[in-house]
Every structure is written in structure tokens, then in C-alpha cells.
Amino acid sequence: MPYPDLLRKSWGRAIRRLELPVYNPHDLRHKWTTEALTNGVSIHEVSRWLGHRSIKVTVDRYGHLTQDGQERCRQVAETAVGPHMQRAVLTWC
């Protein structure tokens, strides 16, 4: 880089010229991560793309955005025991 502030100044000029909300490059990193996780990309893959040393870093910050939360657990439990539970309820009633 010719001088240390080149990226910051160029970024600021581009944002103003395009009349975009004030973002910094790190904001875009968070935006990309949020979009990837909410659209079903594996948290393991996102963690690798972000370059985190451990998936724990990714899970701690973005874990609430994954589709692996309570809904996924409910689906797995329902698939595994749902048919048995329905039969049990029907015979019990």
C-alpha cells in the first residue's frame, strides 16, 4: 500500500459516492456471515471461511443464526420417535 490510510479513505469516498449507509469492511463480514448462516450454510464451513481458529468462536458469536437450533432438534426428535408416540397416544386414548 502506498500509505496506511489509503484503504480507509478510499472506502469512505466510495461509500459517500454511492450514497450507501456507513459501513466498514468488518460490517460486511458480519453481514455475509449472517446471510450464509440464515440460508443454511454449515457453521463449520462458515467458520473455516472466516478463518476462526476454533468453531467455538463462530458458535459463540453467530450460533443463534443457525438452522441447527431448537427447530432442528424438534424435527430430529419427531422423526425418530414421532411414529411411536402417535401409536402410543392412539392406543392409550
N, C-alpha and C positions, 0 to 999 in steps of 0.2 A: 504494500500500500504506500502511495506517495506520502501520506501524512495520516496520523492516528484518527482524526475526526472525519475523514473522508466518508466512511460508511454512514455515520450518524447524520452528517449534513446532507448527503445525497438522499438518504432515506427521508429525512424531513422535507426536503424540497419535493420529492416525488409524492409524498402524502398530500402536501398542500396543493400541488399542481393537479392532482387527480380528485381533489376535494373529498378525500376519504376521512373517516373518523381517525383520530390519532391512535395509531397502533405502533408498536415497536416489533422488531423481528421475534422476540420471545413471545409476544401475544399471539402471533401467527402460529408458533409452535404449539401453544396451548389449544388454539382453535383447531388445528389439524388433528391433534390427539383426541380432542372431544368428538370431532366428526368421525374419525376412524372407529373409536370405541362404541359410539352410539349406533353405528351402522354395522356392527357385528364383527369387526376385525379382532382377532385374538389379542388379548392383553399381553401375551408372551411375545407376539410379533411386534406389537407397538413398542413394547419395552426395548426390544432389540433395535428397532428403527431409531428410537430416541437416544440410544447409546447409554442407557442406565446400567450401572454396574450390577444391579440386582433388580429382579422383578418387584421386590418389596417396595422400592422407590416408586415405581409406576403404580402399584396397587394402592399404596398409601395416599397418593395424590389423586388418582383417577379411577380407583376401583368402583366407586359408586356409579360410574357411567357404563359399566359393562353389562352385557345381557346375561351374565353369569350370576346374577343376584337372586333374590327371593323367587322371582317368577320362574327362572330356570330350575331351581330346586323343586318348586312345586310341580313342574312338568315332569321331572325325573321321578319324583315320588308317585305321582299319579299314574305314570306309565308302568312303573314297577309293581305297585300294589293296588292300583285302581280297580282292575277287573276282580281281584279277590275281595276287595272291600265292598264292591257293589253286590257280589253274590252273598257275602256275609250279611249285609244290610237287608237284602231281599228275603233271605231265609229267616232272619231274626224278626222281621216285621210281621 
